[in-house]
Amino acid sequence: MPARESAARSRGPSPRGARVALLARGSAGLEAAAVEVEELGGSALPIVVDVADPAQAETAADRIERVLGPIGVWVNNAFTGVFAPFDEITPEEYRRVTEVTYLGTAHGTRAALTRMKSRDAGVIVQVGSALAYRGIPLQSAYCGAKHAVEGFTESVRAELLHDRSAVKITMVQLPALNTPQFDWVRSRLPRRPQPVPPIYQPEVAARAVVHAAEHPRRRERWVGGSTIATLLAEKVVPGLLDRYLGRTGYKSQQTGDRRPEVDAGNLWEPLDADRDHGAHGGFDDSAKPRSLLLSLQTWRPGRS
C-alpha cells in the first residue's frame, strides 16, 4: 500500500460513516483513494504530505482535527525501499529509506499520540511486516527500518502502560502483498523485483488493519501462513534460515523478466502525482484473496 502513507480516522458512528484523512505524497493516488472512501459511504480528506518531515506530519494532524474532529485511529504505513545488495546502496539512499519507513512512523505516532494522550483515548496501528523480525537479502535498508519500527513500538507501548493510559498501540505484521511497489521501487537487480511467494492481495492487509484498529488490546497480529512460518523459524532455527535465504532469497525476489534501465523509482519523488496506480500490482493471477490465519483471528461465533 505504498500510495497511502498514513491514514487517520476521526470518531464516527460506524466504519461506513467514518471520516477518513488520507496522507501521502502523490496527489493522484490520494484523490482516487478519497473517491473510494466516499463511494463506501464515508467522508475523505486527502492531504499531500511527506511524513518523513515531522513538521509536515504535525501540520497534517492539526488540519485533520480542525476539519474532521478528534483523531480516533491513526494508521502508519509509510515506506520505501531499494532492491540491491547492501554494498550497492548509497548512504543517501539508506538514509532516505530510514527517514520514510522508520522516522515517518515515529513522526506519525508523535503527531497522533500528542493529541490522543490529552484525551486519554485513541488507537495507533503500525503496519509492519514479517521482515520486522527477519531480515532477507536485497532489502537491508527496508528490513532495518522495519526492525526499528518494532523496537520503537514496544518502547512506546511500555510507556503507555506505565502511564496507565487508555491510548492503545498495536502492530500488524504482514506477508508479501500484491501492491504497485514492485513496479516503482528503486532496483539494481538484473530482473524485475517481485514479492516473495506466497503473495496476498492488499485487501487482506486492509482487513487486518481494520480489525486491529477495532480490537487494539492485542499487541500484534501475524497475517498469512508465510508470516507465522517465517517468524517461528527465526525463533527456532535462525542459522538454518540464514543459509536458506542465502540460497533462495535472490531468485525468489525476481521474476523471469529482465528489468528495464534502472530509474529513480519513488524513493525521492512520488510516481502517482499525475496518475493513480491503484492498490493492486502486477501479480493478480497468483495473489491469494484471503488469509486463513487472519480469518481464524477475526472469526466470532454467530458470524458467517
N, C-alpha and C positions, 0 to 999 in steps of 0.2 A: 504494500500500500504506500509506495513512495510519494505519490502525488499529494496525499493528505498527511501533512506532517503531524499535526495535533488537532484535537477536537475538544471542545468544551460544551457541556450540556447544562443549561440552566434548568432549574426545577420546573417541571411541568406535570400535568395530570396523568400522562401516560407516554410510553415511547413514541406513539404515533403523533402525539401532540407536543413533542419535545421541541424546545428552542435550541438549535444547534449552531455553534460557531465553528467554522472550518478554517484552519490556519495552514498555509503552505506558501511556497514561493511562486508557483505557476498559476497565473490568473485564469487561463482557460480550464485547467483541471479543477480549480476551485469553483468556477461558475457552473460547470457540469455537475459537480457533486452537490452544489446548492439546489440545482433543479431537481435532482433525485430526492433530496430531503423534502422539498416542497411537494413533490408528487406522492410521497408517502404520508402526507398529512402533517408534517412538521413545518417549522419556520427556520430559515437558514440565514446566517450572517457570515459570508466569505470574507476573509481578511488576508491580504497578501503580506507575508511576514517571513523572515528568516529567524527561526528560534535559536540559531547559534549566537545571535546577538541578544544579550539579556535585556537591553533597553527596548528592543522591539517586542520581546515576549511580554514585558511589563505593560507596554502601551496597548498591546492587543488585549490583555486581561482587563485593563481599565475600560476599553471600548466595549468588551463583551458585557461587563456588569452594567455599564451605562445604558446599553441598548437592550439587552436581553434579561438583565436581572442577575441575582446572585448565582455564581457558578456552583452547580451541584456535583458535576462529574467532569474531570479533566483527563483526557487520554493523551499520553505521549507516544508518538510513533515516528518522529523524525529520524531519518538515517540516510546515509550514502555510503559508497564503498569504492574500492579499487580491486579488480581481479588481477593479481600479479603476485609472483614470489616477493617476499619481504624486501630483498635487496634491489628490486626493480621499482619500488615505490619511493618517491621522493619524500624528504622530510616535510615539504609544504603540503603534499597530498595526505600524508599521515596526519598532520595537524588538522587539516580540513575535515577528514573523516571523523576524527575525535571531537572536534568542535560541534559538528552537526549531530552525530549519533549519541555521544555521551553528554557533552555540555548542553546540547539542545534539550535533552531530557532533564538535566539539572535545572536549567533556566525555566523550563515549563513548570516543573514541580515547584520551584520557588514562587513563581507568579501565582499559581493556584493555592499553594499552602498558606501563603501570607494572608489571603482572603478567607480561606476556609477556617483557619485556626481562630480568627477573631469571632467567627460564628459558631465554632465548635461543631462543624458539620461539613461533610463532603467526602468524595471518593476520588482518588488518583489511581489511574490504571497505567502501568508501564507495559508497553508492548515489547516483549523480549523474544528470545529465540533459544533453541537448543544450543546454539553457539554461545550463549551467555555462560555456559558451563564447560563446553567442549570446543576448543579451537580446531579449525581444519586448515589444510594448506590452501594457499592462494587468496585467503581472506583475513590476513593477520590484523589489518587495521580495524576492520569491522568486528572481528571476534574480540579484540582487545577492548573496544568501546563497549560492546555488549556485556563483557565481563565486568567492566567498570559500572555500568548501569545496575547490574545485580548487586554488587557490593554497596553502592551508594543507597540503593533502595532498602537494603537490610538495615543500614545505619539509621535512615530516616524513620523506618518502622519502629525501631527500638526507642528512638527519641520520642515518638508519639505515644508509645506505651508508657514511657517514663512520666510523661506529662499527663497521663490519663485522658488523652484527647479522644474525642469521638470521631475525628477525621481518620479515614482508613486509606491505606496504600497497598495495592496488590499488583501482582505481575503475571502476565500470560506468556508462557514460553511456547513459541510456535514452531511448526515444521517448515519445510520448503514450500513456498507459495507461488502460484502462477500469477505473478504481477508483472507490470511492464519494466521493472527494474533491470531485467536481464537483456532488454533491448537498448537501454540507455546508460547502463553503468559504465564507468571508465574501465577499460580492459586492455591488457597487454598479452592476452592469451592468443595462441595461433588460431583457435576455433571459437565459435560463438559460445558465450557462457550460458549455463543452464542451472536450474535448481537441482540439488542432489535428490534423486528419486528416493521414496515416493513423493509426488508433488500433490498439493492440495489447492483447491480453489480459494480465492480470497474471501468468499462468503463464509467459509469455515472459521477463518480468523475473526471476521466481524461478529459471528455468533458468540465466539468465545469471549471477546472483549465486552460485548453487551452483558453476557451472563456474569462476568467478573464485576462489572460496574453495579449490577443489581445484587450480587452476593459477595461483598468485599471482605467478609471475615476470613475467607480462605486466603492464605498468604500468597499462594501460587497455583496456577493451573498449567498442566502439561497437555498440549494438544497434539494429537497424532501419534500413532504407534511408533513411528520412527523417532519421535522426540523422547518417549519414555525408554525405548531401547538404547538410544544414544546416551542418555543421562545415567541409566543403570550400568551400562558398560563402562562409562567413565568412573563410576564409583568402585566397580568390582575389578575390572581388568584394564586400567588406563594405559599401561605399557603395551598391551596387545592391541589396543585401539590405535595407539600411535603408529604402530607398524602397519596395521590395516589401512589407515588413512594415507600413510606414505605410499602404499602400493596402489590404492584406488582413487585417492582424492583428486588427482589431476584429471583423470579421464572422466570421472563421474560428474564433473562440473563443466564439461564441454560437450557440445553436440558434434555431429559429424560434419557440420557446415563450416567452411572456412570463414573467419571473421573478416569483414571489410577493413579498410585502413582505419587505424586507431583514431578515434575522435576524442573530444574533451569529455563526453558523457555529461551527466548532470551534476558533476562534483562542484563546480563553481557557479553555474547558472542553470535555472530550470529549463527543461526541454518541453514543458507543457504550457509555456507562456502564451503561445499562439494556437495550439491545437491540443484538445483533450485526448489523452491516450486510453482513457477508461481504467477500469480496475483489473482487467484480465490481461495477461501476457500472451505469449505465443504457444502455450502448452495445454490448450483446452482439451485436446484429444487424449491426453494422458493424465490430466489432473483429476483427483478424487473430489466429488462434490460434498462429501461429509466425512466426519471422523467418528468412528465407533467409540473411541475413548472419550471424546467430548460429549457424545450422546449419553454415555453412561454417567458422566459427571453432572449433566444438566437434567437428567430424567427425574421426574417426580411421579409418585403414584397418582393415578387418575388422569394422567396426561397421555394422549395418544401419540 
